[in-house]
Structures are given as structure tokens and as C-alpha cells.
Amino acid sequence: MQLKEQRKVRVLELCWSEERTWSDIKERLRIPEASLFRILSELVEHGYLEKREDGKYYITEKGR
């Protein structure tokens, strides 16, 4: 598995148990900002995560 896919899986695993902010995800997983931005954008675009108005990301049914 490529590094980018591994990071996507780690983000989904982290968001599985509770909603997370961008900074929380970055801090816990230590993913570079640019990479994390792309990963979150792709996961939201494909319906695996959604972003609430307060900025927290949560996993969707598709992501489970």
C-alpha cells in the first residue's frame, strides 16, 4: 500500500470513534499540512468523510 493510501486509512481510523478537527488530525497523525489537506479533501469529495460547519470531520456510512 502506498504512503498516501496508508495515511487515508489512518485518518478514517482516527475519525471512526469521534469527530475530529483538522488540527487534531494533523497533531495526532503527524501528517504534513499539504498532504493532510489533499487527503481530507479527497475523502470528503468521495463521500467517506463530511465536514461540519464547526470544522470537525466525521466518518460517513460510506466510510464505515
C-alpha distance (Angstrom), angle and dihedral (degrees) to the residues before:
residue distance angle dihedral
M1 . . .
Q2 3.79 . .
L3 3.80 121.3 .
K4 3.82 92.7 -109.7
E5 3.81 92.1 54.1
Q6 3.81 90.8 46.0
R7 3.79 89.2 53.6
K8 3.81 91.7 49.4
V9 3.80 90.2 53.2
R10 3.82 90.9 48.7
V11 3.82 90.8 51.6
L12 3.81 91.6 49.9
E13 3.81 91.3 47.6
L14 3.81 90.9 50.6
C15 3.81 92.9 49.0
W16 3.81 92.2 45.7
S17 3.79 95.1 84.4
E18 3.81 101.1 36.9
E19 3.78 145.0 -7.3
R20 3.80 114.0 -82.5
T21 3.78 136.2 -161.8
W22 3.79 121.8 -129.3
S23 3.80 91.3 -109.5
D24 3.81 92.1 48.5
I25 3.80 91.2 52.6
K26 3.81 91.2 46.7
E27 3.79 92.9 48.6
R28 3.80 96.5 45.7
L29 3.81 97.6 43.4
R30 3.82 98.1 31.8
I31 3.79 92.9 -138.4
P32 3.82 116.5 160.7
E33 3.81 112.8 -101.8
A34 3.81 96.9 -115.6
S35 3.79 92.2 48.2
L36 3.78 93.0 47.0
F37 3.80 91.5 49.5
R38 3.83 90.7 53.8
I39 3.80 93.3 44.8
L40 3.81 94.1 49.7
S41 3.80 91.6 44.7
E42 3.80 91.4 52.1
L43 3.80 94.0 45.8
V44 3.82 90.5 50.2
E45 3.82 92.7 44.3
H46 3.80 91.7 52.5
G47 3.79 93.8 45.3
Y48 3.80 100.8 -110.3
L49 3.80 94.5 114.2
E50 3.76 134.1 23.8
K51 3.77 128.3 -157.1
R52 3.79 119.8 -136.9
E53 3.79 123.8 -144.1
D54 3.81 89.8 -103.6
G55 3.81 89.0 60.0
K56 3.80 98.1 -105.9
Y57 3.79 119.9 135.7
Y58 3.78 121.9 -141.4
I59 3.76 134.6 -178.3
T60 3.80 118.5 -106.6
E61 3.78 128.8 -143.7
K62 3.81 87.8 -98.1
G63 3.80 89.5 56.2
R64 3.77 93.3 52.2
